Amino acid sequence: MSRLDYCNSVLVALPTSAPYVITHHRVQYHQYADDTQLHLAIHADNTPARLSVLAECTTDIVKKT
């Protein structure tokens, strides 16, 4: 399989600007009543780069809280 799907949940109180921050990093998300899940497709040849994007996204979200 050449593609891996990776998703991660962020357990923080999200500010109202969170959707903007998430989409700015080109990460997909889904908000539920009690949590928000971030979704990011990762290919085997770009795993470190994509995980870095996810880390930067979550760091930016936490900075906004």
C-alpha positions in Angstrom: 0.0 0.0 0.0 1.5 3.3 -1.0 -0.7 5.5 1.1 -1.3 5.6 4.8 -4.2 7.5 6.4 -3.4 9.1 9.7 -5.7 11.0 12.0 -5.2 12.5 15.4 -7.5 14.1 17.9 -6.6 17.3 19.7 -7.9 17.5 23.3 -7.9 21.2 24.0 -10.6 23.9 24.3 -10.6 25.3 20.8 -10.8 29.1 20.2 -13.2 30.4 17.6 -10.3 31.0 15.3 -9.4 27.3 15.3 -11.1 26.4 11.9 -9.1 29.2 10.2 -5.9 28.0 11.7 -6.6 24.4 10.8 -7.5 25.2 7.2 -4.5 27.6 6.9 -2.3 24.5 7.4 -4.4 22.6 4.8 -5.5 20.0 7.4 -9.0 18.6 7.3 -11.1 18.6 10.4 -14.4 17.5 11.8 -16.1 19.1 14.8 -18.3 17.1 17.0 -20.3 18.4 20.0 -17.5 17.5 22.4 -14.3 17.3 20.3 -12.6 18.2 17.1 -10.6 15.6 15.0 -7.8 16.6 12.6 -7.3 14.4 9.5 -4.3 14.4 7.3 -3.4 12.0 4.5 0.2 10.8 4.6 2.1 9.0 1.9 5.1 6.8 2.7 7.5 9.1 0.8 6.4 12.3 2.7 5.6 11.1 6.2 8.1 13.4 8.2 7.0 16.5 6.3 3.3 15.8 6.8 3.7 15.0 10.5 5.5 18.3 10.7 2.5 20.1 9.2 0.2 18.4 11.8 2.6 19.4 14.6 2.7 23.0 13.5 -1.1 23.1 13.2 -1.7 21.8 16.7 1.0 24.1 18.1 -0.7 27.1 16.4 -4.1 26.0 17.8 -2.7 25.7 21.3 -1.1 29.2 21.0 -4.5 30.6 20.3 -6.1 29.2 23.5 
